[in-house]
Amino acid sequence: MDQIVSIIGGGLAGCECACQLADRGVRVRLYEMRPHKMSAAHHTGHLAELVCSNSLKSLREDSAAGMLKRELTQMGSVLLECAKSASVPAGGALAVDRDVFASYVEKQIAQRDRIEVTRKEVSSIPDGPVVIAAGPLCSAALADAISDLTGSARLSFFDAAAPIVEADSLDMDILFSQSRYEDSATGDYLNAPFSKDEYVAFIEALTSAERVIMKDFETRDLFQACQPAEEVARKGIDAIRFGAMKPVGLTDPRTGRRPWAAVQLRAENRDCTAYNLVGFQTNLTFPEQKRVFRMIPGLEHAEFSRFGVMHRNTFIDSPHLLDKTMRIPGTKVRFAGQIAGTEGYTEAIASGLLAALNTFADLSSRDYLELPNTSVLGCLIDYATDPAVEDYQPMHVNFGIMPPLEDGRRRSKRDRYAAYSQRGKDALERVIRDRGDLFDRNAL
């Protein structure tokens, strides 16, 4: 194909996208500003540098992370194979030697003569088909260009997310459904009621818990943008009780009285399989979040689909900007990776692969790829492009946003997760079989 696809960002999403397009006969110009201009988090100029953990999470196929890896294998991911080749012992997880991994990815890029790596900062969006995979620490110049394209109101510079918990891990004998001033057992929120003693103990734990130590680039203007719950609580014993934890308008059906305080949980999806802790954006470490938030009545055994985060993060409001192919309608621009709000290493690889397939479909006048929402990647993309999602924050794959099993049978958690996995595997196999025009390398 004569047309060149510009990919901005040489991270996981960008490199996967470049390899997949090149393997389908598409010429690619892969832009990476490092090492000429470094971000505040990167240490090298290598493509696909891992800047945080070296873990790509679980390999178990009855986990969401493991299910995603199997789906990437089914779809022929290049970078996942690099990760497996660069793996180090990590129990049931896939962890890598980050330097070896980067070297393997760079080798894959170098051996494809249709990929041209251009080391420069991109300050304006190129003409023609483009995939923006610049990551959450894209340069200020590129962020300005994206703002011009999307509107500044659709671009966030700081991530302030509350934890999300799985519905089936909550104790519904304690939690009650009620919106403020509405009748008991009705309403859009679940409520966790506190006695005075429970509240005092919770505030003490919240304000004394270990916080994330953040670099200057992460803390600049952060608390003016959004205050973590623990910072509000430090202002006084009742500060958060008059804010996010106010009990006004609520009646605990167990006592018939208003609780001393309450945490409200808002459904994260239409199926109500996951709930957001309203007003509890936080800067606590992940282990401390698990310890402290499990002190909330009814959350003693909570499983977390996503922990709260508070750090610098550039990402677009994907649900109100992108179509199901991760494209801005009416343009030739797609997004992939963390800048689109697909949180996590493996998720970045997956979104890069999907962006490549649909960009190739554009260039070759094929139908777009529609992944089933029973696949874990399809479910994540549905979530990330659903206009009904409000207050969008980066999300990794998890079973909390997947549609319920159709048969309605009661299962143990392990059996339910295994059923999710098998259902997704079967559905994706059917799609790959039916879309040989995208997946069959011999037919391309």
Residue pairs with C-beta under 8 A, 6 or more apart in sequence:
1 25
1 26
1 27
1 363
1 364
2 27
3 26
3 27
3 128
3 129
3 363
4 27
4 28
4 29
4 128
5 21
5 26
5 27
5 28
5 29
5 128
5 129
5 130
5 131
5 359
5 363
6 28
6 29
6 31
6 126
6 128
6 129
6 130
6 131
7 14
7 17
7 18
7 21
7 28
7 29
7 30
7 31
7 130
7 131
7 133
8 14
8 31
8 122
8 125
8 126
8 130
8 131
8 132
8 133
8 134
8 142
9 31
9 32
9 132
9 133
9 134
9 135
9 138
9 337
9 339
10 30
10 31
10 32
10 34
10 47
10 48
10 117
11 47
11 48
11 49
11 133
11 134
11 135
11 337
11 348
12 48
12 79
12 337
12 345
12 348
12 349
12 352
13 133
13 135
13 336
13 337
13 338
13 348
13 349
13 351
13 352
13 355
14 30
14 32
14 131
14 133
14 134
14 336
14 337
14 352
15 30
15 47
15 48
15 78
15 79
15 105
15 108
15 109
15 352
16 77
16 78
16 79
16 348
16 349
16 352
16 353
16 356
17 131
17 133
17 336
17 352
17 353
17 355
17 356
17 359
18 28
18 30
18 109
18 112
18 115
18 356
19 78
19 79
19 108
19 109
19 112
19 115
19 356
20 76
20 78
20 352
20 353
20 356
20 357
20 360
21 28
21 114
21 356
21 359
21 360
22 28
22 112
22 114
22 115
23 78
23 112
23 441
23 444
24 356
24 360
24 364
24 444
25 114
25 444
26 114
26 359
26 360
26 363
27 114
27 116
28 114
28 115
28 116
29 116
29 118
29 126
30 109
30 115
30 116
30 117
30 118
31 118
31 120
31 122
32 45
32 47
32 117
32 118
32 119
33 119
33 120
33 121
33 122
33 139
34 42
34 44
34 45
34 46
34 49
34 119
35 44
35 45
35 119
36 119
36 120
36 121
37 121
37 139
38 45
39 135
39 137
39 139
40 137
40 215
40 217
41 51
41 52
41 137
41 215
41 217
42 49
42 51
42 137
43 49
43 51
44 102
45 119
46 99
46 102
46 103
46 106
47 102
47 105
47 106
47 109
47 117
48 79
48 82
48 101
48 102
48 105
48 106
49 98
49 102
50 96
50 98
50 101
50 102
50 345
54 88
54 95
54 96
54 97
54 98
55 90
55 93
55 94
55 95
56 65
56 69
56 83
56 93
56 94
56 95
56 96
56 345
56 346
57 63
57 65
57 66
57 93
57 94
57 344
57 345
57 346
58 65
58 66
58 92
58 93
58 94
59 65
59 66
59 69
59 92
59 93
59 94
60 66
60 92
61 67
61 70
61 421
61 425
62 414
62 417
62 418
62 420
62 421
63 417
64 376
64 396
64 397
64 398
64 399
64 402
65 344
65 346
65 396
65 397
66 421
67 376
67 397
67 420
67 421
67 424
67 425
68 346
68 347
68 350
68 376
68 377
68 397
69 80
69 94
69 346
70 421
70 425
71 350
71 375
71 376
71 377
71 424
71 425
71 428
72 80
72 346
72 349
72 350
72 353
72 377
73 80
74 425
74 428
74 429
74 432
75 353
75 428
75 432
75 439
76 439
76 441
77 349
77 350
77 353
78 108
79 105
79 108
79 349
79 352
80 346
80 349
82 101
82 104
82 105
82 108
83 94
83 96
83 101
84 94
85 100
85 104
86 96
86 97
86 100
86 101
86 104
87 94
87 95
87 96
87 97
88 95
88 96
88 97
89 95
109 115
109 117
121 139
121 141
121 142
122 134
122 139
122 141
122 142
122 145
123 139
123 141
123 142
123 144
123 145
124 145
125 132
125 145
125 146
125 149
125 333
128 332
129 332
129 334
129 359
129 362
129 363
130 332
130 333
130 334
131 333
131 334
131 335
131 336
131 352
131 355
131 356
131 359
132 142
132 146
132 333
132 334
132 335
132 336
132 339
133 335
133 336
133 337
133 339
133 348
133 351
133 352
133 355
134 142
134 314
134 337
134 339
135 337
135 338
135 339
135 348
136 159
136 312
136 313
136 314
136 315
136 338
136 339
136 394
137 312
137 313
137 314
138 146
138 314
138 339
143 155
143 157
143 314
146 155
146 316
146 339
147 155
149 328
149 331
149 333
150 316
150 317
150 321
150 328
153 317
154 316
154 317
154 320
154 321
155 314
155 315
155 316
155 317
156 313
156 314
156 315
156 316
156 317
157 225
157 312
157 313
157 314
158 221
158 222
158 225
158 226
158 310
158 311
158 312
158 313
159 309
159 310
159 311
159 312
159 313
159 315
159 393
159 394
160 225
160 226
160 228
160 281
160 309
160 310
160 393
161 281
161 306
161 308
161 309
161 310
161 393
161 394
162 229
162 276
162 277
162 278
162 279
162 280
162 281
162 282
162 308
163 276
163 277
163 280
163 282
163 289
163 293
163 304
163 306
163 307
163 308
164 268
164 274
164 275
164 276
164 277
164 304
164 305
164 306
164 398
164 400
165 265
165 274
165 275
165 277
165 293
165 299
165 302
165 303
165 304
165 305
165 400
166 273
166 274
166 302
166 303
166 304
166 305
166 398
166 399
166 400
167 272
167 273
167 274
167 275
167 400
168 273
168 413
168 416
169 301
169 302
169 303
170 190
170 265
170 275
170 298
170 299
170 302
171 297
171 298
171 299
171 300
171 301
172 298
173 298
174 192
174 193
174 254
174 297
174 298
175 190
175 191
175 192
175 265
175 297
175 298
176 184
176 185
176 190
176 191
176 193
176 252
176 253
176 254
177 185
177 186
177 187
177 189
177 190
177 191
178 184
178 185
178 186
178 187
178 189
178 191
178 250
178 251
179 186
179 187
179 188
179 189
179 249
180 187
180 248
180 249
180 250
181 249
182 249
184 251
184 253
185 253
188 266
188 267
189 264
189 265
189 266
189 278
190 264
190 265
190 275
190 298
191 250
191 252
191 259
191 262
191 263
191 264
191 265
192 262
192 263
192 264
192 265
192 296
192 297
192 298
192 299
193 247
193 250
193 252
193 254
193 259
193 260
193 261
193 262
193 297
194 202
194 245
194 247
194 259
194 260
194 261
194 262
194 263
194 296
194 297
195 259
195 260
196 260
198 260
198 295
198 297
199 241
199 245
199 260
199 261
200 237
201 295
202 292
202 295
202 296
203 233
203 237
203 240
205 291
205 292
205 295
206 229
206 230
206 233
206 284
206 292
207 230
207 233
207 234
209 230
209 284
209 285
209 288
209 291
209 292
210 284
210 285
210 287
210 288
211 230
211 283
211 284
211 285
211 288
212 283
212 284
212 285
212 310
212 311
214 222
214 283
214 310
214 311
217 312
218 311
218 312
220 312
222 310
222 311
222 312
223 231
226 281
226 310
227 281
228 281
228 282
228 283
228 284
228 310
229 240
229 244
229 279
229 280
229 281
229 282
230 282
230 283
230 284
231 283
232 239
232 240
232 243
232 244
233 239
233 240
240 261
240 279
241 247
241 260
241 261
243 279
244 263
244 264
244 278
244 279
244 280
245 261
245 262
245 263
245 279
246 261
246 262
247 258
247 259
247 260
247 261
247 262
248 258
250 258
250 259
250 262
251 257
251 258
252 258
252 259
263 277
263 278
263 280
263 296
264 278
264 279
265 275
265 276
265 277
265 278
266 275
266 276
266 278
267 274
267 275
267 276
268 274
268 275
268 276
268 305
268 400
268 401
269 383
269 400
269 401
270 388
271 403
271 404
273 399
273 400
273 401
273 402
273 404
274 305
274 398
274 400
274 401
277 293
277 296
277 308
280 293
280 308
281 308
281 310
282 289
282 308
282 310
283 308
283 310
284 292
284 308
286 307
289 304
289 307
289 308
290 304
290 307
293 299
293 302
294 300
294 301
294 302
296 302
305 398
305 399
305 400
305 401
306 343
306 393
306 395
306 396
306 398
309 394
313 338
313 394
314 339
315 338
315 339
315 340
315 341
315 394
316 322
316 335
316 339
316 340
316 341
317 392
318 326
318 335
318 340
318 341
318 384
318 385
318 392
319 384
319 385
319 386
319 387
319 388
319 389
319 392
320 387
320 392
321 328
322 328
322 334
322 335
322 340
322 384
322 385
323 329
323 385
324 368
324 370
324 381
324 382
324 385
325 334
325 354
325 355
325 358
325 361
325 368
325 369
326 334
326 335
326 336
326 340
326 351
326 354
326 355
326 358
326 381
326 384
326 385
327 333
327 334
327 358
328 334
328 335
332 362
334 355
334 358
334 359
335 355
336 342
336 348
336 351
336 352
336 354
336 355
337 348
337 351
337 352
338 348
338 394
340 351
340 384
341 384
341 392
341 393
341 394
341 395
342 348
342 350
342 351
342 380
342 381
342 384
342 394
342 395
342 396
343 394
343 395
343 396
344 396
344 397
346 397
347 380
347 396
347 397
350 377
350 380
351 381
354 369
354 371
354 377
354 381
357 369
357 438
358 368
358 369
360 366
360 438
361 367
361 368
361 369
361 438
366 437
366 438
369 431
369 435
369 438
370 378
370 431
371 377
371 378
371 381
371 428
371 431
372 378
372 424
372 427
372 428
372 430
372 431
373 379
373 382
373 402
373 403
374 402
374 403
374 420
374 423
374 424
374 427
375 424
375 427
375 428
375 431
376 397
376 402
376 420
376 424
377 397
378 427
378 428
379 397
379 401
379 402
379 403
380 395
380 396
380 397
380 401
383 389
383 395
383 401
384 392
384 395
395 401
399 416
399 417
399 420
402 420
405 411
405 416
405 419
405 420
405 423
411 419
432 439
436 443
437 443
437 444
